[in-house]
Amino acid sequence: MKLAIVLFNLGGPTSKEGVKPFLFNLFKDKNIIRLPAIARYPLAWLISTLRTQKAQDIYTQIGGGSPLNTNTKAQADALEYSLRTRYSHVKVFMCMRYAPPMTKEVVEQVRSYHPDKIVLLPLYPQFSTTTTKSSFEEWDKDAGDMLNKTVRRCCYPLHEKFIKAHIALIEEHIKSIKVPVKILFSAHGIPMDIIDDGDPYAFQVEATVKTIMASDRLKDYPHEICYQSRVGPKKWLEPNIDTALRACASENIGAVVVPISFVSDHSETLVELDIQYKEVAAILGLPHYSRVPALADHPLFIQSLSDQVESMLSGAKQSRLCPTSFKSCGY
C-alpha cells in the first residue's frame, strides 16, 4: 500500500513580505470571520493592512519570520521515519492553512504521489471550527477526486501518548523549581460566540488538562486554564493569561506556563509567552516565571500520531468524546 499522510497546521509568514498575505488569508476565512464574502473580504483587507506593521515587529523578534514550517517539517520527518517501520511506501506532507505550502499546492503534491490511501491528521489536538474544520473544508474543496480513499482524525485531546508526552515535559521542567508555582495551561483563545454556537474547543482543552493533572506527580500542584492571543472587540474565552498572572502575583506564587493547544513553537509561544508575558510576570513581581517546551518532535507525541495513523488504517472507529450538545463537533 502506498500511503500519504497530510499534517495540517496554521502556517506562518517566513519573511516580512509574507506577513500581510498571511493575515489576509487568515481573516478572510469564513470560519474566523463569520460574515458573507462581500463583507468579509474587504474587512480582511482592512484588518490585515492595519495589523501588518505590528505583526512584522513581532516576527522581527524571532528572526523575521515564523519557524512553524521548519518545526512542522521536523515533526513530519519524525512521523515518516516512525511509520516506515510499519509501511514500506509512506510519505508525510505538511499542509498550512494560511501560508505556503497551502492546501491547493499540497493537494497536487499528494495527487502526483498516487497514494492508495490518504490520512488527514491535524496538528490541532483539540477540535475547533476555526482550525480543524477550516482545514478539512479547504482540503475537501480541492481534493474531491481523492476523498473516496481518505480517512481523517478530528481530534485527539485524550490520546494516551499525547497526554504522556505533556506529563513528561511538565515533570522534567518543574523538578528543579524551588519555589511554589501554579501551572497555567495556556491555549489560543477564540470568541465566545463561536463557543456558544456549539464549538467543543474549550470543552476539549478542559478534558486534556483534567487528564494531565490526574498524574500522580502533578495532582497536588495548583493549576488553571487560561487563554491568549485575543484580537478585536468581541468577548473571548476567559480568563486571559494576564488575569491568571495577576492572580499568581496576589498569591505570591510563581507561574509555569504550558502551551496546551500548540504542538510546536511559533510567535504565540516564542514572543507572546517567552517575551511579552515574561515581562508582565517581572513587572508583577512573580517569584518565578517559565514555560514548558511545546511537544515538537517528542518521541511520545510522534508515537501518538503514528498510533493514530495505524488505528485509522485498521478501520477502528474513533469514539466520540463530546456530548451531543456540541453540535459543531467534528466527529
N, C-alpha and C positions, 0 to 999 in steps of 0.2 A: 504494500500500500504506500502510495506517495501522499505525504501528509503536509499540509500548510497550517501553521499557527499564526494568528493575527493578534498582536498585543495592542490594545487601544490605550491611548493616553491623550492628555490635553494638548501637548505641544507647547512650544515657546519660541520666541524670536531668537535666532542665533547671531543677529547683528543689530546695530542701531537702526538700520534701514528696514528691518523686518518688524519693528515694533508696531507701527501704525496698521499694516495689513493684518497682523495678528489680532490686535484689538478690534478691528472692523469685523473680522471673521467671527470673533467671539460674540460681539454684541448683535450681530445680525442673525444669530441662531434663534429660531422661534422657541426653543426650549429655555433660553436665557431671558430674552425679552419677548414676552408673550403678547405681541401685537401683530396685526396684519402686516404683510410685507411692505405695503405702501407707506406705512408709518415707521416700521421697524428699520428699514434700510437707511432713510435719512437720519434717524436717531442714532443708529450705529455709526454713521459717518461723523456726526456731531460729537458723540462721546469719544470716539477714537481720536478725533482731532484735538479735543480738549485735554485728553489724558496722555497723549504721546510723550510730551516732554517729561512729565512726572515718571512715566514708566521707563523712559530711556535713562533717567537718573538712577532709578532702581537697578536696572541691569548693568549700568556702569560700575556699580559696587561689586559686581561678581564677574568682571571681565568683559562687559559689553553685550552679553547675550546669555540666554538660558542654557544651563548644562543638561536640560532634560533629555534632549536627543542622545547625548553621549551616555547618560545614565541608563536610559531605556535600552540602548543598544547593548550595554553590558548585561542587562537582565535578559534580553533576547538571546544573546550568545550563551549565557549560562543555562538558560532553559533548553536551547537546542542541544547543547552538549549533554544535558541530563537525559533528554528524550532519545538521543542516539543509542543509548544502552538498550532501548526497547524497540525502536523503529529505525530501520536502515535508511529510509528515504524521508527526511523531515527537514523543513525549513521554517524558521521563525521570522515573521515580518513585523515591523513596528509601524503603526498607523496613528498619525496625530490628527486631532480634530480641527485645530485652528492654525497650524503652521506646518510646513513641509517636514516629512512626507505626508501629504494629506490623502484622504480616502480614495479619490478618483485615481491618483497615481498608484496607490498600493493595490487597488483592485486589479489594475492592469498588470502589475508585477505578479500577483497571485495567479491571474489567468494565464500568463505566459509560462508559469511553472507547471501548469497542467496537473493539479493535485487530484487525487481521488477523494480526499476528504479535507474539509476546512474547519478549523476550530477557532471561534471568535472568543477571545479571552481578555476582558477589560482589566486594566491595572487600577481600577477603582474597586476596592474590596466591598464597599457599601454602595448599593444601587441608588442612583438618583436619576430623575428625568433629565437633569441638567448635564449629566455626564454619560452614563452608560446608554440610556435610551437615545440620547442625541447621537452618539457614535454608531449605535446599531441602525438607527433610521438612515443615517448617511450611507452606511455600508449597503443596506438593502436597496436604496435608491440606485446605486451604481452597479451592484453585483447581482442583479436579478437572475441572470442565467446560471449562476453558481449556487443559488440558495438551496437547491434540492440536495446538495452534498455538504451542507453547512450545519454545524451544531454550535451552540453558544452557551456560555455561562453568564447568568445575570449578575451574580454576586457571590461572595464567599466570606461574609463577616465573621463566621464562626468556624471556618475550616481549621481543623486541629493543628496543622503545622504552621498555618498563618498565625494563629494565636501563640503557639510555642515560640515562634520567631520573635514576636513582640516581647514575650515574657523574658526570653534570653537576653535581649538587648537592654531591657529595663533593669533587670537584675545585675547585669555586668556594669551598667552605668552608675547605679546608686550604691554599690557595695563599698565604695571608698568615700562617700559623702559623710562627713562627721557631724552635721547639724540637722535638726529636724526639717523635713521637707514635705510638701504636698505634691502629688503627681497630678499635673494638669494635662489632660488629654485634649490636644487642640486639633480641631477639624475645620476644614474650609466651610464657612457659613453659606447659607442660601436664604433667600427671602421667605418669610413666614407664609405668604400667600401660596407659595408652591407646596410647602408642607401641609397647609390647610386643604389643599386640593388632592391630598392623598399620597404625596411623595413619602416613601418609607425611609429616607436617608437618615434622619435623626434617630428613628427607632433602631436602625441597624447599627449606627455608631454606638448607641447606648448598649446594645447587645454585645458588641465587640468588647467594650470597656468592662462590662459586668463580668464577662468570661475571663478576661485577663486578670482582673482584680480578685478572682476566686483562687488564684495561685497561692499556695501556702506561704511563699516568701514575700508576697506583696499584699496580702489581705489586710494587714494591720496598718498600712500606710493610708493617710487621708488622701482623697483624690476628688477630682472634679472634671467634668466635661466642659470645655469652653470652645468658642468659635472665633475665627479670624477672617481677614480679607473682605470685610464689608465694603460695598460700593453702593452709592446712591442713597436716596431718602427713605426707602421702604424699611419696614420693620424686618429685621433678620433674626435668625436663631440666636438665642442668648443662653448664658452670659458671654459677652465678648471677653477675650483674654485680658484686656485691660482691667476689667472688673475683677476677674479672678486674681490677678496680680495684686490689686489693691487689697483684696481680702487677705491674701498671704501676708502683706505688709502689716495689716491691722492685727494679725495673729503672731507677728514676729517669727514667721516660718518661711523657709526657702521654697523655691519652686523648681521642679524638674518637669520640663515640657516634653510630651510625647506626641509626635506628628501622627495622629491615629488614622487620618484619611489619606495621607500621602505616602506612597511606597518608594519614592526616590526624591532626591534633593532638587529644588528649583528655587525660584525667587521667594516663594512663601516661607520656605524653611531657612534658606541661606541669608536672606535680607530681613524679612519680617520677623522671624523668630530669633535668629542669631545676632542681628544687629539692632533692629528697632526696639524689640521688646526687652532685649538685654539692657539697653539704655534706660528704658522705663523702669525695669527692676532696680537698677542702680540708683536712679532718682528717688524711688520709693524706699530705698534702704533695705532691700531684702538681704538676709544673711547669706543667701545662695541663689544663683540662677544658672541653669544649664539645660541643654537639650539632648535627649536621647537620639542617636542616629536613626535616619529613615531605614526601612527594611533593605532597600537597594538589592544587592545580589546575595543576601544572607542565605546560606545553604538551606535552612529550613523553609524560607519563603519560596525559593526556587523549587524545592521539593513539593511544596504545597501546590504551586502552579502545575508542575509535572504530574502530580497525582490527579489533579482535576482534569487535565487533558485525557489521561488514561480512563478516568471514570466516564467522561463524556463519550469517548470512543467505544466503551464497552456497552453503551446504551443505558447505563444506570440513570434513573430518574432523580433529578435534584429535588430534595424536599423543600416545600415552601416554608420559609421562616416567618414571613409577615402575616399578621391577621388579615382577613379579607377586607377589613375596613380601609386598608391601604390600597385603594383602587388603582394607584399608579405603580404598584409593584411590578417589577419586570419578569416575574416568574412565569 
